[in-house]
Amino acid sequence: MEKIDYPAIRSALAAFPSDHDAAGSQRPTADEIFTPEQHANALDPNTPVVVGARGAGKSFWAGVLVENATREVAARAYPHLQLDRLIVKPGYTGFDSDGAVTPKLIDALVPPGEEADKAAQFWSAVIMRSAHSALTPNEDIAHIRTVINKYVDPEDFSEEIKRIDKQLEQAGKVLLVTFDALDTLSRDWKRSGQLIDALFEVIWSLRARRCIRAKLFIRPEQLGDDSLRFVELPKLRSGSIELTWTQTELYGLLFWRLHGALTGNKNSGFSELANQVGAPLSMMDNGLRRWPLVASPEVQKAAMTRLAGPYMGSNAKRGGTYDWPYNHLADAGGNVTPRSFIQLFVGAAQYREQSNQQAISAKGIQDGLRWASKVRVEELVVEYQWIKRALVPLAGLIVPCQVDTIYQRWDESKTVSTILEAAKNPDTGFMAPFPPGSKGDGNEFLAHAMERIGVFSYRPDGRIDMPDLFRVAARMLKKGGISNKSKSNG
């Protein structure tokens, strides 16, 4: 019987790249695409709103749809969606590329204070320009200002969009315009809400079209923002799809990547691992989703037992190695992202104290959580630049703790006023965690902002708790929880 080469598997895990770049600017490639069955709903052209936390894959799937090569891979994985019929144009990505509009252009054509009059017209022009580009891809792309001026009369706009819709139908094509990174539209709370409101209004108007669609990739707290006023928003919310990952899907991603990393290495012994747990590589010929290491929790658990042992300690008291990573990587909403999951296993493989009888160890997994926590908080800073200022004063606190204990730390360090002042900086400013000028307790507003993004949760008795995913990097403590310091020299 061929032996499992645990050091080779460990080396492959340690060399894994993280799920994707935190800023969302890196384009996905065909060999990065893993296609969980439930994610079909997120790619469906008839689903206008896709909701997901940072790291869940919003920008990844948006990028997959835009690029022809990656969209072809997705089309084969989800044939019932008929993605091969799509012509995809990026409407907004947060970056100056691919013909998408930019924040600077929005500021120029929808000046602050004029959102109510001009924002919907602007987004309509983005759809119209994308429609023209879809029909005449070899022609120069018109300026948005030109499109706005040409179709200032709503009847002219309606007639033209109907004409293009009919042409697309006759050609057997569907135009999909994507909108991602909506948190970068503006630093101002009111303006951001008004721009998103107007975008929802334009997206809703497309329901009358047969072959022109739009898809928004948005964070949950943005979709749930109480300041949004579009009258049909409840219908868009109820029809939205949440981009989430189950434990089985995340382990499927892990083993699929591990197989890809070790392909061609005849001495890796990965095929023997697959054989021993009842998932020979030949079964992948029947379809990736049918491969037991992707589809079966029991088989995945058996593989983890071989790779890391059965338990996080000498017995089941501390939990099993299969369930522990997922349970400790969840945010306050119970969601685990691919980035955090993969990062934990990268950290576990890089842990210095290892045995050649296993690929990773329980201590390594714990250390991987420390790395995943650190990376996760750094990712949050990309979108919520205030988060570190809110976390630093809480170091050393034991959670769960009383709300007043949190507020006292923030008062002592003047956290709220420091955040609001930094947010106003003209060069390095950012969107504050709550609208400046809000009447009430700033500490309470900040705490609820942290709850909305999954960093805080409230116990039934009113105490505040924090998931290990953030607690460890925040250097906060928990009775019986893992410490924020590694005992390894790694």
N, C-alpha and C positions, 0 to 999 in steps of 0.2 A: 504494500500500500504506500502510495506517495505521501510524504510528510507535508504538513502545512508549514510553510516558511514564514513564521510569525514576524521576524525582523523585516522581511521584505514587505509584508503588509503594513507594518508600522511605518516604514519609510515612505510608502505610498500615501498613507494617511497624513503624515507630517508635511508632505509636499503639496497637499491639496490647496488650490487657491480658495479664497472665500467665495461665497455664492455669487457676488457681483460687486461692482464698485459702489461705495456708499453714496456717492454723489449722483449716480444714475446716468452718467455721461457715456459710459462704455457700452458699445453696441454688442448685443448677444451674437454668438456664432452658432452654426448649426449643431456642432458637437457638444454644446452646452445644454441643449434642450431636453429636458425630462418632462414627460407629459402625463401628469396625474389625470385620471378620468374625470374627476369632478371639476377640473380647471377648464373643461370644455365650455362651461357656462360663462366663464370670464372672457373667452375669446369669441363667443357667439356675436355676430354683427347685430343681432336684434336685442342684445343686452346693452342699454346705453350707459349704465353706471356700474363701475366695478370698484368695490371698496376694499381697502387693505392697509394694514399698518406698514410702517417703514420696514423694508426687508422681506415683505411677503411676496414680492414679485411683480408689483404693478408696472414699474418702468421696464422690467425684463420682458413681460408679455407685450407691452406697448411697442417695444423695440422689435420683438419677434414679428409682430403684425406688419410693421412698416417695411422691413427688409424682405425682398423677394425670396432670397435663398432660405431664410429662416421660416418665412410663412409657408413655403412649400413643405418643410418638415412638419409643421403644425397641421397642414392640410392633410397629410398622410396619416397623422396620428388621430385626427378628428374628422374623418371623411364626411360625416353627416352635416358638418357646419358649412361645407362647400366654400372653404376659404380660398380655393383656387379661382373663384369667381371675383375675388376682391381686387379693387384698386385702392390702395391705402395711402393716404396723405396725412402727414403730421400737422395738426393745427397749432398746437402749442406743446413744447417740450421743456421749456425753461432754458433752452440753449439756442444759440444763433446758428441753426443748421437745418438742412433739408427743406428749406422754404417755410419753416414754421415761424410764426410771429414771435416777437420778443417783448419783454417788459418795457424796454425803451420805446418800441413802436406803439405799444398800448398807451404809454404815458403821453406820447406825442399826439395820438389821434383821439384818445379819450382822456382829456385833461382832468385832473382832480376836481371834483365838484360837478362834473358834467356826465357822470356815469349814467344817471337816469335817462338822459337824452341820447347818449351816443354809444353806450356799451353794447346794446343789442344790435345796433346797426353795424358796429365793428365786427362782432362775432358772425353776423350774417355774411359780411363781406369775406371773412375767412372761409366759410363754407362755400361761397360762390367761387372764390379764387381756386379752391381745391377742386371744385367741379369742373371748371374750365381746364385746369391742368390735367385732369383725368382724361378728358376728351382729346386734348391737344398737347400731349406730353413733350413734343419737340419744340414747342413755341416758348418764348420767354415768359416767365411768370410775371403777371401784372402787379403793380404796386397796390397795396391795400387801399391807399387813399384814392387811387384811380377807380377801383371797384366801388368804393363807397359813393363817390360822386356820380358814377354811371348809373347806379341803381338806387338813387335817393328816393325815387318814387316807388312805394311798396308794390304797386301793380306791375311795374317793369321787373322788379325782382321776382315776383311770384311767377310771371309768365316765363322768365328765363330759366328759373329753377325747374319748372314743370317740363320745359323743352329738354333740358339736359337729363332729367329723370327718365323721360321717354326714350331718349337716345341710348342711355345706359341699359335700359330694359331690353331694347331691341338688340343690343350687342351682347346680351347675356352677362352683363357685368354689374357689380355693386360697388359704389364708392363708400369707403369708410374713412372718416376724418377722426383722428385720435387727439385727445387732450390729456396731458400728463403734467406732473410737477406743478399743480395749481397753487401750491403754497408759495411759489415764487412770483405770483402775479403782483403782489404789493406787500409792503411792510405795514401798511395801515389797515387796521381791522375793518373799519367801515367800508373803505374802498375795495378791499379784497372781497368782502361779502357782496357788494353791489356788482362787481365784475362776474363773480360766480353765479349770482342770481340771474344776470342777463344771459350768461352762457346756458344755464338750465332752460331758460325761456326759448332760446334758439334751438337747442337740442329737442325740446318738446315739440316744436313746430314741424320738425322733420318726420313726425309719425305719419303724416299724410303722404309722404313720398315712398315709392316702392323700392327704389334702388339708390337712395342717398341716406346714409346712416352716420351717426357720430357716436363715439365712445369716450367717456370720461373715466380716468383712473384717479381716484380721490381717497384721501385718508378719512377714517371714520369720524373723527371729531370735526372735520370740515363739513361733511354731509349732515352731521347732527347739529351744526351751528344754529342756535336759536335766532340769530339775527337775519337769517335767510328768509325772504318774504315771497318768493315766487309761488303763486297760488296752487300750481300743480305739483309742487315739490313733494308732497306726501305720496303721490302716485309714483314718482321717480324713486323715492326712497323705498317704497314697498316692492318695487320691481328690480331693485339693485341686487347685485351678486357680491357676496363677501369672499374675498380671496384668502382662504385659510389652508392649512396643511395638517393632516392627521398624523399621528405617530407612525402608522404604517407607511404613509407616503414619504415621510422624511427618512425612514430607514431604507425605503426603496431607493430614494435618491442617493443615499450614502453607499449602498451596495452596488448600485449601477455605476457610480463614479469610481468606486474601488475596482470594479471589473475593468472599466475603461483604462484606468491608470496602470493596471497590471497586464493588459493585453500585450502579448508578444514576449512576456517574461516567462519562459517555460519553467523556470525554477521557483516561481513565486509560490506555488502550491495553492493558489486561490481556487483553482478548479477542484482541488481535493476538498477544500473547505465547503464548496458548493455541493460536491458529491455527498459528503458526510451528513449534510443537513437535508438532503433530498431535493436539491435544486441544481442538478447538473446544467452546465452551460448550454448543452444542446436544447434544453427546454426553452431557451430564449428564441429559438427559431419559430415557435408557435405564437410569438408576440411578447413584447417586453412586459406588458401588464399581466401576463399569465405566469411569468417567471416567479416561483415561490419566494425568492428573496426580495421581490418587489411587492408581491400580493398577499403573502401569508404572515401574519404576526407570529404564529407558532414557529415557522421556519426561521424568521428573523431573530426570534428570541434564542433559538438553538445556535444560530451563528454567533450571536453576541456572547453566549455562554462559552463558546470555544475561543472567541477573541479576547474576552475580558474576565472570564469566570462568571459564576452565576449571581454572586451577591456583591454588594458594596461594602461588605465586611465579612466576618467569619460565618455569618448566618443571615437569614432573611430579615432580621430586625431592622437593618439600615436600608433595606430595599434591594431590588434586583437591578443588575446592570442594564437590562433592557428598558425598564420603565424609568429609572432614575434620571437620565438626561432629559427626557421629554418633560417630566414633572417639574424639574428645577429650572427649565428654560422658558417657562410660560410667563407672559406678562400678566398684569392684574385681570385682564379679560380672558385669560386661559389660552392665548394664542402663542404659538411657537413659530419662528421664522426659519427658513432654510439657512440664512447666514449664521444665525446663532447656533443652530444645530451642527452645521459643518465645522464651525469654529471650535466648538467644544471638542470634537474628535481630533481636530488638528492639534489643539493644545494637549489633549490626552496622549497623543502619539509623540509629542515633543518632550514630554515629561522625562526627566533623566533616569529615574530609578525604575528600570524595566526588567522583565524576565523574558528569556527566550522561549518560555513555554506559553506565552500569551503575547498578543499584539499590543494590548494596552492593559492598564490595571485600574482598580477602583480609585486609588490615589491619583492616578493620571486623569481619570474622568473628573474627579473633583477639581484638579488643577485646570482642566479644560474649561470647567464652568467659570473659574476666575478669569481666564482669558476671554471667554465669550461675554462675560459681564462687562469687562473693560471695553471690548470692541462695540458692544451694543450701546453703551452710554456714549461712546465717541460718535456712533452713527446718529444717535438722537440729537447730538449737538449740531449736526448738519442742518436739521430742520428746526430745531428748538434751541436756539443759541443761548437761551437763558437757563437751560436745565442744569448745567454744572454750578452756576451761581446759587441755584436752589438746593442742590445736593450737598455741597461742601460744608455748610454749617451743621449738617445733620450727622457728620461722622462721629462714631462712638455711641450713638443712641441704640438702645435695644428695642427692636420691634417685635410684636405690635406695641405701640405706645399711645399715650393720651394725645389728643389733638393739641392741647395747650403746651405740651412739651415741644412739639414741632414749632408752634408759633413763637414760643419763647426764644428758641435758637434763632429763628429768622429775625425777631425783633432785636436781639443782641447784636446781630451782624448787619442790621438794616438791609436785609435781603431784598425786600419788595422795592424799596426806593432805589436801591442800587440797580436792580434789573430795569425798572422803568426809565431811569436816567440813561443807562447804557443803550436802551432800545431807541432813544431819540437821537443818538449820534448820527450826524449826516453822512459820515463815511463808513462807519462800522455798525450802524444800527440794525435792528431786526424787529420782527413782529413780536410785540410783548405777549406774555402768556394770557392776558385778558385786556379788554379795551381800556386804555388809559382814560381816567376821568370817571370810571365806574364808581358809583356810590355804594359804599359798604366797606367791609373789612378786607384789606388787600391780602392778608395772610390766607383768609378763607378762599378768595378768588384764586390765589396761587395753588393752594391745595387741590381745589377742584380741577384746575388746569392739569395738574399732575395725575389726577384720577382719570381725566378724559384720554390721556395718552398712555394709560396702562401702567404708570409708575407707582401710583398709590392705589390702595383699596381700603374700604372701610369695613371693619368687623361689625357684627350685629350690635355690639355694646358701644359702638362709636369710636373705638380706637383705630388708629391708622396702621396699616401693614404695608410691607413692600416685598414684592417677589424677589427671590434670590438673584434673578437675572440682573436686577439693578442694585439690590442691597449690597452685594459683594463689592462691586466697583465703588459704591458710595461709602464704603468702609463703615457700614452700619452692622450691628450685631443681631443675632437671633439665638435664643436658647436652643441648643441641639443642632443648630445650623452650621454649615461649613464656614470656616474663618476666611478673612479676605487675604491672608498671607499664605503663600505656598511654603511647605516644609522642604521642598526640593531646592537644590541650588540652581535648577533650570530657571 
